[in-house]
């Protein structure tokens, strides 16, 4: 049995959008997979009744508090013990959940990971990893996309390892290629940290490192399976991809590839490097994005990603 916890109260359009996405995801999960809705039970039951969805299809865990998007992450997590995020992490830590996802306060989700399930021993800094579509139909992994804006060389090296594990076990790529995002392909290009990371990656026997890649390599058939960068650069890449999608939409243009840049089709970004399977969704997630966030959490749990990283590190 697999139990996936969902923060019903988190996100700009919660709880309605979260419950709607949860109902939609029922058609994509198997009988041995259970969705655990964590939030205000009367609100959840009213919404399910409005949707004519049977509450028996879910497990509902009542909570009385909400960590708002504007709340201070650390203070809110420590003070609001009966919030949907705090209860979800407690259940995850106690083994009552196999995975947990939320489109709520990102800072509180990261604080919760540090306070409860903790970082895997040996991991310097956890990362947020997400998928980037390629024109040849595959997906590549990019990390970090916002958790650590300034990274030392050994952290970037470890991101290559973590990304390789994600690509291998979630995307089912046997020997994923690793590239370091830089301002040029030459070894001498980049900041001191990036240049030092290049040397570490080149010498690491466990990485299929292909060298530096540039911005114009992104999304095309030459992009490696894993793209490594610090969270500052990765967050800009991620939001630029979102902007391109919205520009196409605003100009009434439609293209199958650019439609894949829509964050709703990905759903969320897993935190890699912690002792549990956790996925963070976009704060503006609506129905479709919530459904895909849940399904991505399911895929990460199926891949047993956290345990695979523990074993590798």
Secondary structure, DSSP 8 states (H G I E B T S, - for coil): -EEEEEETT-STTTTHHHHHHHHHHGGGS-TTEEEEEEE-HHHHHHHHHHTT--GGGSEEEE--B---TTS-HHHHHHH-TTBHHHHHHHHHHTTS-SEEEESS-HHHHHHHIIIII-B-TT-SS-EEEEEEE-TTS-EEEEE-SSS-SS--HHHHHHHHHHHHHHHHHTS--TT-EEEEE-S-SSTT-S-HHHHHHHHHHHH-TT-EEEEEE-GGGTTSTTS-SEEE--HHHHHHHHHHHHHHHHHHHHTT---HHHHTT-GGGT-EEEEETBSS-EEEE-TT--HHHHHHHHHHHHHHHHTTHHHHHHHH-
